[in-house]
Amino acid sequence: MPAEPAAAASETVAAAAAAASAGTPSESLSEAANSAWSEFRASLQERAQLFSLETQRTGLTLVQLVLYAVMAAVLAVTAWLALVGGIGAWLVLHGGMHWSVAVAVLIVLNLVAAAALAWSMRGLVPRLGFPATVRQLQSITQRSHVS
């Protein structure tokens, strides 16, 4: 079975031409058409199977990426908690602060950092609507309405 549909079609046409010159043109033509159709179907089935296998592989890779991202996030949170705990211990032991004041300072610093991140995220929201694609499509529809 040839790998490419074009090669299969040219072989089928050559076979049909040889059969046609042999004598029975209607039988050879239908045989050639059946052969071309079966080659075409086989080619489509192979490509569908390849697509299916690649889709499975892509799905497994996506799951693996999400798992790694969750693990990295857990490690980052653990590191952040250790850092904040270390800063709190330093404030209590070397800064001379009462532990409740040190905890309050750390809470305020965390809330300020969270607010800064939220403000940055708010600025990213307009990008979620595919603005360049929407503008491109709108310009195409406006050009088609003008002409």
N, CA and C atoms as an extended XYZ file, in Angstrom:
441
Properties=species:S:1:pos:R:3:atomname:S:1:resname:S:1:resid:I:1 pbc="F F F"
N         0.849       -1.176        0.000 N   MET     1
C         0.000        0.000        0.000 CA  MET     1
C         0.892        1.235        0.000 C   MET     1
N         0.743        2.103       -0.996 N   PRO     2
C         1.562        3.309       -1.082 CA  PRO     2
C         1.274        4.238        0.080 C   PRO     2
N         2.276        5.043        0.455 N   ALA     3
C         2.148        5.934        1.599 CA  ALA     3
C         1.358        7.188        1.254 C   ALA     3
N         1.418        7.645        0.022 N   GLU     4
C         0.771        8.892       -0.353 CA  GLU     4
C        -0.427        8.629       -1.256 C   GLU     4
N        -1.539        9.351       -1.041 N   PRO     5
C        -2.708        9.171       -1.894 CA  PRO     5
C        -2.439        9.499       -3.362 C   PRO     5
N        -1.576       10.474       -3.634 N   ALA     6
C        -1.282       10.845       -5.021 CA  ALA     6
C        -0.568        9.701       -5.730 C   ALA     6
N         0.365        9.051       -5.031 N   ALA     7
C         1.070        7.916       -5.622 CA  ALA     7
C         0.113        6.760       -5.850 C   ALA     7
N        -0.790        6.553       -4.905 N   ALA     8
C        -1.779        5.480       -5.048 CA  ALA     8
C        -2.697        5.768       -6.228 C   ALA     8
N        -3.098        7.008       -6.363 N   ALA     9
C        -3.990        7.368       -7.457 CA  ALA     9
C        -3.298        7.197       -8.806 C   ALA     9
N        -2.011        7.580       -8.903 N   SER    10
C        -1.313        7.443      -10.183 CA  SER    10
C        -1.103        5.972      -10.523 C   SER    10
N        -0.826        5.138       -9.509 N   GLU    11
C        -0.702        3.701       -9.766 CA  GLU    11
C        -2.042        3.121      -10.202 C   GLU    11
N        -3.115        3.574       -9.575 N   THR    12
C        -4.450        3.084       -9.930 CA  THR    12
C        -4.812        3.506      -11.344 C   THR    12
N        -4.475        4.735      -11.705 N   VAL    13
C        -4.754        5.210      -13.058 CA  VAL    13
C        -3.946        4.408      -14.066 C   VAL    13
N        -2.686        4.118      -13.740 N   ALA    14
C        -1.848        3.329      -14.641 CA  ALA    14
C        -2.416        1.923      -14.792 C   ALA    14
N        -2.874        1.348      -13.684 N   ALA    15
C        -3.474        0.010      -13.736 CA  ALA    15
C        -4.758        0.039      -14.555 C   ALA    15
N        -5.542        1.096      -14.403 N   ALA    16
C        -6.784        1.213      -15.171 CA  ALA    16
C        -6.488        1.369      -16.657 C   ALA    16
N        -5.449        2.116      -16.971 N   ALA    17
C        -5.095        2.304      -18.376 CA  ALA    17
C        -4.626        0.983      -18.982 C   ALA    17
N        -3.852        0.219      -18.222 N   ALA    18
C        -3.381       -1.071      -18.718 CA  ALA    18
C        -4.549       -2.030      -18.902 C   ALA    18
N        -5.482       -2.019      -17.946 N   ALA    19
C        -6.647       -2.899      -18.058 CA  ALA    19
C        -7.556       -2.453      -19.192 C   ALA    19
N        -7.662       -1.150      -19.402 N   ALA    20
C        -8.516       -0.648      -20.466 CA  ALA    20
C        -7.964       -1.058      -21.830 C   ALA    20
N        -6.656       -1.031      -21.941 N   SER    21
C        -6.080       -1.430      -23.217 CA  SER    21
C        -6.166       -2.947      -23.409 C   SER    21
N        -6.376       -3.702      -22.313 N   ALA    22
C        -6.478       -5.150      -22.397 CA  ALA    22
C        -7.814       -5.589      -22.977 C   ALA    22
N        -8.866       -4.788      -22.809 N   GLY    23
C       -10.085       -5.222      -23.450 CA  GLY    23
C       -11.376       -4.783      -22.799 C   GLY    23
N       -11.625       -4.979      -21.523 N   THR    24
C       -12.926       -4.699      -20.910 CA  THR    24
C       -12.856       -3.381      -20.152 C   THR    24
N       -13.208       -2.304      -20.809 N   PRO    25
C       -13.042       -0.990      -20.199 CA  PRO    25
C       -13.975       -0.748      -19.012 C   PRO    25
N       -15.217       -1.209      -19.023 N   SER    26
C       -16.122       -0.901      -17.917 CA  SER    26
C       -15.726       -1.656      -16.655 C   SER    26
N       -15.288       -2.923      -16.786 N   GLU    27
C       -14.848       -3.670      -15.618 CA  GLU    27
C       -13.564       -3.090      -15.059 C   GLU    27
N       -12.633       -2.771      -15.923 N   SER    28
C       -11.357       -2.238      -15.438 CA  SER    28
C       -11.543       -0.855      -14.818 C   SER    28
N       -12.460       -0.067      -15.344 N   LEU    29
C       -12.715        1.256      -14.789 CA  LEU    29
C       -13.339        1.140      -13.404 C   LEU    29
N       -14.292        0.232      -13.235 N   SER    30
C       -14.905        0.069      -11.914 CA  SER    30
C       -13.898       -0.522      -10.928 C   SER    30
N       -13.049       -1.437      -11.409 N   GLU    31
C       -12.010       -1.976      -10.530 CA  GLU    31
C       -11.039       -0.885      -10.114 C   GLU    31
N       -10.689       -0.022      -11.036 N   ALA    32
C        -9.778        1.085      -10.728 CA  ALA    32
C       -10.424        2.044       -9.736 C   ALA    32
N       -11.716        2.318       -9.939 N   ALA    33
C       -12.407        3.214       -9.019 CA  ALA    33
C       -12.494        2.595       -7.631 C   ALA    33
N       -12.806        1.299       -7.561 N   ASN    34
C       -12.862        0.619       -6.260 CA  ASN    34
C       -11.501        0.608       -5.587 C   ASN    34
N       -10.475        0.366       -6.377 N   SER    35
C        -9.123        0.347       -5.831 CA  SER    35
C        -8.728        1.736       -5.315 C   SER    35
N        -9.036        2.768       -6.094 N   ALA    36
C        -8.724        4.138       -5.667 CA  ALA    36
C        -9.484        4.483       -4.396 C   ALA    36
N       -10.753        4.084       -4.337 N   TRP    37
C       -11.567        4.359       -3.153 CA  TRP    37
C       -10.995        3.644       -1.921 C   TRP    37
N       -10.591        2.387       -2.058 N   SER    38
C       -10.045        1.658       -0.909 CA  SER    38
C        -8.706        2.251       -0.476 C   SER    38
N        -7.886        2.699       -1.426 N   GLU    39
C        -6.622        3.352       -1.076 CA  GLU    39
C        -6.875        4.659       -0.332 C   GLU    39
N        -7.872        5.397       -0.813 N   PHE    40
C        -8.223        6.671       -0.176 CA  PHE    40
C        -8.712        6.429        1.249 C   PHE    40
N        -9.586        5.448        1.436 N   ARG    41
C       -10.101        5.116        2.769 CA  ARG    41
C        -8.983        4.667        3.697 C   ARG    41
N        -8.071        3.844        3.193 N   ALA    42
C        -6.955        3.370        4.011 CA  ALA    42
C        -6.075        4.541        4.438 C   ALA    42
N        -5.853        5.471        3.517 N   SER    43
C        -5.048        6.645        3.847 CA  SER    43
C        -5.732        7.487        4.917 C   SER    43
N        -7.035        7.680        4.795 N   LEU    44
C        -7.775        8.443        5.799 CA  LEU    44
C        -7.757        7.745        7.149 C   LEU    44
N        -7.896        6.431        7.155 N   GLN    45
C        -7.869        5.688        8.415 CA  GLN    45
C        -6.516        5.810        9.099 C   GLN    45
N        -5.441        5.736        8.319 N   GLU    46
C        -4.105        5.882        8.900 CA  GLU    46
C        -3.919        7.265        9.504 C   GLU    46
N        -4.385        8.272        8.821 N   ARG    47
C        -4.237        9.636        9.331 CA  ARG    47
C        -5.115        9.870       10.549 C   ARG    47
N        -6.312        9.279       10.558 N   ALA    48
C        -7.184        9.401       11.732 CA  ALA    48
C        -6.561        8.702       12.935 C   ALA    48
N        -5.939        7.560       12.714 N   GLN    49
C        -5.281        6.850       13.804 CA  GLN    49
C        -4.093        7.658       14.327 C   GLN    49
N        -3.319        8.247       13.435 N   LEU    50
C        -2.204        9.091       13.844 CA  LEU    50
C        -2.703       10.273       14.664 C   LEU    50
N        -3.783       10.909       14.203 N   PHE    51
C        -4.363       12.036       14.929 CA  PHE    51
C        -4.825       11.606       16.314 C   PHE    51
N        -5.455       10.443       16.391 N   SER    52
C        -5.924        9.932       17.680 CA  SER    52
C        -4.764        9.690       18.631 C   SER    52
N        -3.701        9.073       18.148 N   LEU    53
C        -2.545        8.806       19.002 CA  LEU    53
C        -1.873       10.102       19.461 C   LEU    53
N        -1.761       11.063       18.562 N   GLU    54
C        -1.157       12.341       18.940 CA  GLU    54
C        -2.036       13.094       19.933 C   GLU    54
N        -3.353       12.973       19.793 N   THR    55
C        -4.265       13.614       20.735 CA  THR    55
C        -4.106       13.004       22.123 C   THR    55
N        -3.999       11.688       22.194 N   GLN    56
C        -3.774       11.031       23.485 CA  GLN    56
C        -2.456       11.485       24.106 C   GLN    56
N        -1.422       11.540       23.287 N   ARG    57
C        -0.113       11.960       23.793 CA  ARG    57
C        -0.164       13.404       24.284 C   ARG    57
N        -0.848       14.262       23.539 N   THR    58
C        -0.970       15.659       23.939 CA  THR    58
C        -1.731       15.781       25.251 C   THR    58
N        -2.804       15.008       25.404 N   GLY    59
C        -3.576       15.032       26.648 CA  GLY    59
C        -2.751       14.592       27.838 C   GLY    59
N        -1.983       13.521       27.669 N   LEU    60
C        -1.127       13.054       28.759 CA  LEU    60
C        -0.050       14.078       29.097 C   LEU    60
N         0.494       14.734       28.078 N   THR    61
C         1.502       15.765       28.314 CA  THR    61
C         0.896       16.944       29.062 C   THR    61
N        -0.328       17.329       28.703 N   LEU    62
C        -0.999       18.423       29.401 CA  LEU    62
C        -1.239       18.077       30.865 C   LEU    62
N        -1.670       16.849       31.140 N   VAL    63
C        -1.864       16.415       32.525 CA  VAL    63
C        -0.539       16.470       33.282 C   VAL    63
N         0.530       16.028       32.640 N   GLN    64
C         1.842       16.051       33.274 CA  GLN    64
C         2.277       17.485       33.568 C   GLN    64
N         2.038       18.393       32.635 N   LEU    65
C         2.393       19.797       32.851 CA  LEU    65
C         1.610       20.398       34.009 C   LEU    65
N         0.318       20.099       34.087 N   VAL    66
C        -0.497       20.618       35.185 CA  VAL    66
C        -0.008       20.060       36.516 C   VAL    66
N         0.311       18.768       36.546 N   LEU    67
C         0.829       18.157       37.766 CA  LEU    67
C         2.133       18.822       38.195 C   LEU    67
N         3.035       19.041       37.258 N   TYR    68
C         4.296       19.713       37.590 CA  TYR    68
C         4.046       21.141       38.085 C   TYR    68
N         3.093       21.835       37.477 N   ALA    69
C         2.787       23.199       37.911 CA  ALA    69
C         2.234       23.210       39.333 C   ALA    69
N         1.379       22.246       39.660 N   VAL    70
C         0.841       22.168       41.021 CA  VAL    70
C         1.968       21.872       42.016 C   VAL    70
N         2.841       20.947       41.650 N   MET    71
C         3.955       20.628       42.540 CA  MET    71
C         4.869       21.843       42.734 C   MET    71
N         5.139       22.573       41.663 N   ALA    72
C         5.970       23.771       41.759 CA  ALA    72
C         5.292       24.831       42.626 C   ALA    72
N         3.969       24.957       42.493 N   ALA    73
C         3.242       25.932       43.309 CA  ALA    73
C         3.304       25.558       44.790 C   ALA    73
N         3.168       24.271       45.099 N   VAL    74
C         3.270       23.827       46.494 CA  VAL    74
C         4.656       24.136       47.044 C   VAL    74
N         5.689       23.861       46.257 N   LEU    75
C         7.051       24.158       46.703 CA  LEU    75
C         7.270       25.665       46.882 C   LEU    75
N         6.711       26.466       45.991 N   ALA    76
C         6.854       27.922       46.104 CA  ALA    76
C         6.132       28.449       47.342 C   ALA    76
N         4.939       27.926       47.617 N   VAL    77
C         4.198       28.354       48.818 CA  VAL    77
C         4.953       27.949       50.071 C   VAL    77
N         5.510       26.750       50.065 N   THR    78
C         6.295       26.296       51.220 CA  THR    78
C         7.498       27.203       51.442 C   THR    78
N         8.173       27.563       50.363 N   ALA    79
C         9.326       28.466       50.475 CA  ALA    79
C         8.887       29.841       50.976 C   ALA    79
N         7.755       30.318       50.496 N   TRP    80
C         7.251       31.625       50.928 CA  TRP    80
C         6.919       31.603       52.424 C   TRP    80
N         6.266       30.532       52.863 N   LEU    81
C         5.934       30.422       54.288 CA  LEU    81
C         7.202       30.361       55.143 C   LEU    81
N         8.215       29.638       54.665 N   ALA    82
C         9.478       29.575       55.405 CA  ALA    82
C        10.136       30.950       55.473 C   ALA    82
N        10.095       31.679       54.364 N   LEU    83
C        10.677       33.024       54.337 CA  LEU    83
C         9.946       33.953       55.298 C   LEU    83
N         8.624       33.950       55.249 N   VAL    84
C         7.836       34.817       56.121 CA  VAL    84
C         8.048       34.418       57.582 C   VAL    84
N         8.089       33.119       57.841 N   GLY    85
C         8.350       32.669       59.209 CA  GLY    85
C         9.726       33.105       59.696 C   GLY    85
N        10.711       33.034       58.808 N   GLY    86
C        12.054       33.482       59.172 CA  GLY    86
C        12.101       34.968       59.457 C   GLY    86
N        11.411       35.744       58.637 N   ILE    87
C        11.366       37.193       58.868 CA  ILE    87
C        10.667       37.481       60.191 C   ILE    87
N         9.573       36.766       60.453 N   GLY    88
C         8.869       36.956       61.731 CA  GLY    88
C         9.743       36.602       62.917 C   GLY    88
N        10.472       35.490       62.817 N   ALA    89
C        11.366       35.096       63.911 CA  ALA    89
C        12.465       36.133       64.105 C   ALA    89
N        13.003       36.657       62.995 N   TRP    90
C        14.038       37.676       63.116 CA  TRP    90
C        13.485       38.936       63.794 C   TRP    90
N        12.253       39.348       63.392 N   LEU    91
C        11.651       40.540       63.997 CA  LEU    91
C        11.461       40.358       65.502 C   LEU    91
N        11.081       39.152       65.905 N   VAL    92
C        10.851       38.903       67.324 CA  VAL    92
C        12.174       38.811       68.079 C   VAL    92
N        13.115       38.035       67.537 N   LEU    93
C        14.357       37.779       68.271 CA  LEU    93
C        15.361       38.924       68.196 C   LEU    93
N        15.501       39.532       67.027 N   HIS    94
C        16.538       40.560       66.864 CA  HIS    94
C        15.960       41.963       66.721 C   HIS    94
N        14.720       42.074       66.330 N   GLY    95
C        14.108       43.391       66.161 CA  GLY    95
C        13.453       43.899       67.428 C   GLY    95
N        13.332       43.033       68.406 N   GLY    96
C        12.742       43.442       69.673 CA  GLY    96
C        11.238       43.653       69.609 C   GLY    96
N        10.562       43.113       68.604 N   MET    97
C         9.107       43.271       68.496 CA  MET    97
C         8.397       42.184       69.289 C   MET    97
N         7.234       42.548       69.726 N   HIS    98
C         6.372       41.530       70.332 CA  HIS    98
C         5.878       40.627       69.206 C   HIS    98
N         5.650       39.345       69.475 N   TRP    99
C         5.287       38.394       68.424 CA  TRP    99
C         3.983       38.790       67.728 C   TRP    99
N         3.037       39.371       68.454 N   SER   100
C         1.768       39.750       67.826 CA  SER   100
C         1.963       40.906       66.856 C   SER   100
N         2.859       41.833       67.181 N   VAL   101
C         3.155       42.950       66.273 CA  VAL   101
C         3.872       42.425       65.034 C   VAL   101
N         4.797       41.496       65.217 N   ALA   102
C         5.516       40.919       64.082 CA  ALA   102
C         4.548       40.190       63.146 C   ALA   102
N         3.620       39.449       63.716 N   VAL   103
C         2.625       38.750       62.888 CA  VAL   103
C         1.762       39.757       62.136 C   VAL   103
N         1.361       40.834       62.819 N   ALA   104
C         0.540       41.857       62.160 CA  ALA   104
C         1.305       42.519       61.013 C   ALA   104
N         2.594       42.786       61.211 N   VAL   105
C         3.416       43.389       60.150 CA  VAL   105
C         3.493       42.452       58.953 C   VAL   105
N         3.696       41.171       59.216 N   LEU   106
C         3.788       40.203       58.127 CA  LEU   106
C         2.453       40.053       57.395 C   LEU   106
N         1.353       40.106       58.107 N   ILE   107
C         0.034       40.036       57.471 CA  ILE   107
C        -0.171       41.236       56.555 C   ILE   107
N         0.180       42.412       57.043 N   VAL   108
C         0.021       43.625       56.231 CA  VAL   108
C         0.907       43.546       54.980 C   VAL   108
N         2.146       43.086       55.138 N   LEU   109
C         3.041       42.966       53.978 CA  LEU   109
C         2.495       41.965       52.951 C   LEU   109
N         1.959       40.861       53.416 N   ASN   110
C         1.360       39.879       52.505 CA  ASN   110
C         0.151       40.457       51.789 C   ASN   110
N        -0.684       41.193       52.504 N   LEU   111
C        -1.862       41.803       51.875 CA  LEU   111
C        -1.465       42.862       50.854 C   LEU   111
N        -0.421       43.625       51.137 N   VAL   112
C         0.058       44.630       50.177 CA  VAL   112
C         0.573       43.937       48.914 C   VAL   112
N         1.339       42.857       49.083 N   ALA   113
C         1.845       42.111       47.925 CA  ALA   113
C         0.690       41.513       47.123 C   ALA   113
N        -0.323       40.965       47.811 N   ALA   114
C        -1.484       40.396       47.124 CA  ALA   114
C        -2.255       41.480       46.370 C   ALA   114
N        -2.385       42.656       46.954 N   ALA   115
C        -3.084       43.762       46.284 CA  ALA   115
C        -2.321       44.212       45.042 C   ALA   115
N        -0.991       44.256       45.131 N   ALA   116
C        -0.188       44.643       43.961 CA  ALA   116
C        -0.354       43.624       42.838 C   ALA   116
N        -0.374       42.346       43.184 N   LEU   117
C        -0.593       41.313       42.162 CA  LEU   117
C        -1.986       41.414       41.563 C   LEU   117
N        -2.989       41.660       42.397 N   ALA   118
C        -4.357       41.800       41.895 CA  ALA   118
C        -4.464       42.999       40.954 C   ALA   118
N        -3.801       44.083       41.284 N   TRP   119
C        -3.819       45.270       40.426 CA  TRP   119
C        -3.165       44.962       39.073 C   TRP   119
N        -2.068       44.217       39.110 N   SER   120
C        -1.396       43.819       37.864 CA  SER   120
C        -2.281       42.888       37.039 C   SER   120
N        -2.974       41.980       37.712 N   MET   121
C        -3.874       41.053       37.011 CA  MET   121
C        -5.017       41.809       36.357 C   MET   121
N        -5.515       42.830       37.019 N   ARG   122
C        -6.621       43.628       36.476 CA  ARG   122
C        -6.227       44.268       35.145 C   ARG   122
N        -4.975       44.650       35.034 N   GLY   123
C        -4.484       45.235       33.787 CA  GLY   123
C        -4.351       44.216       32.664 C   GLY   123
N        -4.283       42.928       33.006 N   LEU   124
C        -4.150       41.889       31.984 CA  LEU   124
C        -5.487       41.410       31.432 C   LEU   124
N        -6.575       41.701       32.106 N   VAL   125
C        -7.888       41.182       31.715 CA  VAL   125
C        -8.280       41.540       30.283 C   VAL   125
N        -8.023       42.745       29.788 N   PRO   126
C        -8.416       43.049       28.405 CA  PRO   126
C        -7.764       42.153       27.355 C   PRO   126
N        -6.643       41.535       27.675 N   ARG   127
C        -5.978       40.647       26.723 CA  ARG   127
C        -6.719       39.323       26.538 C   ARG   127
N        -7.627       39.003       27.437 N   LEU   128
C        -8.297       37.708       27.390 CA  LEU   128
C        -9.284       37.582       26.233 C   LEU   128
N        -9.716       38.664       25.662 N   GLY   129
C       -10.733       38.618       24.619 CA  GLY   129
C       -10.195       38.524       23.204 C   GLY   129
N        -8.938       38.138       23.000 N   PHE   130
C        -8.315       38.053       21.678 CA  PHE   130
C        -8.507       39.364       20.906 C   PHE   130
N        -8.064       40.486       21.453 N   PRO   131
C        -8.381       41.775       20.839 CA  PRO   131
C        -7.841       41.943       19.425 C   PRO   131
N        -6.643       41.455       19.137 N   ALA   132
C        -6.085       41.613       17.789 CA  ALA   132
C        -6.873       40.790       16.775 C   ALA   132
N        -7.269       39.595       17.152 N   THR   133
C        -8.062       38.752       16.253 CA  THR   133
C        -9.424       39.384       15.997 C   THR   133
N       -10.048       39.911       17.039 N   VAL   134
C       -11.359       40.563       16.882 CA  VAL   134
C       -11.239       41.767       15.960 C   VAL   134
N       -10.177       42.574       16.152 N   ARG   135
C        -9.987       43.732       15.259 CA  ARG   135
C        -9.788       43.288       13.821 C   ARG   135
N        -9.015       42.230       13.620 N   GLN   136
C        -8.758       41.721       12.270 CA  GLN   136
C       -10.055       41.255       11.625 C   GLN   136
N       -10.847       40.499       12.368 N   LEU   137
C       -12.110       40.005       11.818 CA  LEU   137
C       -13.094       41.145       11.556 C   LEU   137
N       -13.101       42.143       12.438 N   GLN   138
C       -13.986       43.288       12.220 CA  GLN   138
C       -13.579       44.054       10.973 C   GLN   138
N       -12.294       44.196       10.722 N   SER   139
C       -11.851       44.916        9.527 CA  SER   139
C       -12.214       44.137        8.267 C   SER   139
N       -12.173       42.801        8.339 N   ILE   140
C       -12.559       41.990        7.180 CA  ILE   140
C       -14.060       42.161        6.894 C   ILE   140
N       -14.872       42.114        7.955 N   THR   141
C       -16.326       42.251        7.739 CA  THR   141
C       -16.674       43.655        7.292 C   THR   141
N       -15.947       44.670        7.768 N   GLN   142
C       -16.216       46.041        7.327 CA  GLN   142
C       -15.844       46.211        5.862 C   GLN   142
N       -14.746       45.579        5.430 N   ARG   143
C       -14.357       45.664        4.021 CA  ARG   143
C       -15.357       44.967        3.133 C   ARG   143
N       -15.923       43.845        3.608 N   SER   144
C       -16.889       43.122        2.780 CA  SER   144
C       -18.208       43.886        2.697 C   SER   144
N       -18.556       44.641        3.741 N   HIS   145
C       -19.786       45.428        3.692 CA  HIS   145
C       -19.628       46.668        2.833 C   HIS   145
N       -18.415       47.209        2.766 N   VAL   146
C       -18.157       48.407        1.980 CA  VAL   146
C       -18.213       48.070        0.487 C   VAL   146
N       -17.671       46.916        0.093 N   SER   147
C       -17.610       46.594       -1.340 CA  SER   147
C       -18.825       45.924       -1.842 C   SER   147
